[in-house]
Amino acid sequence: MKNVILILILFFISFGWVEADESYYFEKISPESGFAFDAVYTISEDCNGFVWFGCNNGLYFYNTASIEKVDLFPKSPGEPQ
């Protein structure tokens, strides 16, 4: 019985030394920060760490500092809207 208690104590103490060194930070992305959307259809992260959002009104990327809308088909000056 003493061996079982000792094993349980050592087992639970060992979990106290196993700690993750990583910490996580979450940030709310909203229309106030430049992300205007009605629906997000896809989310992907590229090899540079940019997070890409495919929305009903365009393509956006987020680089932890700002949200930028990607203009895939820019209008030429004088071209009708």
CORBELJO-V429679 format. One record per helix or strand of 2 or more residues. SS is the DSSP state (hx for helix, st for strand). FROM is the first residue (numbers start at 1). TO is the last residue. Records with the same first field share a line. If there is no record, write none. Layout:
SS->FROM-TO  FROM-TO
This chain:
hx->2-17  31-33
st->40-45  51-55  58-62  67-70
